[in-house]
Amino acid sequence: MIVHSLARSRAKTRYEASRYKGKSLIDWAVLWFKMSNNAFFRLYGFNFNPHEYPYLYEIARNIVYGKAN
């Protein structure tokens, strides 16, 4: 469990620093959670899938919906 927490923490730090089109990967993932795939594509002009990045889906889900206990 400690290894998972450490890996997630490092991933969050890395994704906060990683920028794409002026936003962090975490920002993009949070936006993705708040709309459908089609709406995201129409608004931003590209497809985004946070599942392609280890822990990003989980990090963004926790930001949008709160941390699951």
C-alpha positions in Angstrom: 0.0 0.0 0.0 2.9 2.4 0.8 4.4 1.7 -2.6 1.1 2.5 -4.3 0.8 5.8 -2.4 4.3 6.8 -3.2 3.8 6.0 -6.9 0.6 8.0 -7.0 2.2 10.9 -5.3 5.1 10.9 -7.7 2.7 10.6 -10.7 0.7 13.6 -9.4 3.8 15.7 -9.1 4.9 14.7 -12.6 1.4 15.3 -14.1 1.1 18.7 -12.5 4.4 19.8 -14.2 3.6 18.1 -17.6 2.0 20.7 -19.9 0.0 20.2 -23.0 -1.6 23.2 -24.8 -1.0 25.4 -21.8 -2.7 23.1 -19.2 -1.3 20.4 -16.9 -2.3 16.8 -17.6 -4.3 16.9 -14.3 -6.2 20.0 -15.6 -7.1 18.1 -18.8 -8.1 15.0 -16.9 -10.4 17.0 -14.6 -12.0 18.7 -17.6 -12.4 15.3 -19.2 -14.3 14.1 -16.1 -16.7 17.0 -16.3 -18.0 16.3 -19.8 -18.6 13.6 -22.4 -15.9 12.5 -24.8 -17.8 14.1 -27.7 -18.2 17.4 -25.8 -14.5 17.4 -24.9 -13.5 16.9 -28.5 -15.8 19.5 -29.9 -14.6 22.1 -27.3 -10.8 21.3 -27.4 -10.3 19.6 -30.8 -8.5 16.5 -29.6 -9.3 13.3 -27.8 -8.0 12.8 -24.3 -7.9 9.5 -22.3 -6.5 9.7 -18.7 -6.4 5.9 -18.7 -3.3 6.2 -20.9 -1.3 7.7 -18.0 -0.6 5.6 -14.8 -2.7 6.9 -11.9 -4.0 10.0 -13.7 -7.6 8.7 -13.9 -7.6 8.0 -10.2 -6.0 11.4 -9.3 -8.5 13.3 -11.4 -11.5 11.3 -10.1 -10.4 12.1 -6.6 -10.2 15.8 -7.4 -13.7 15.9 -9.1 -15.6 13.5 -6.8 -13.6 13.5 -3.6 -11.2 10.9 -2.3 -12.8 7.5 -1.8 -12.1 6.0 1.6 
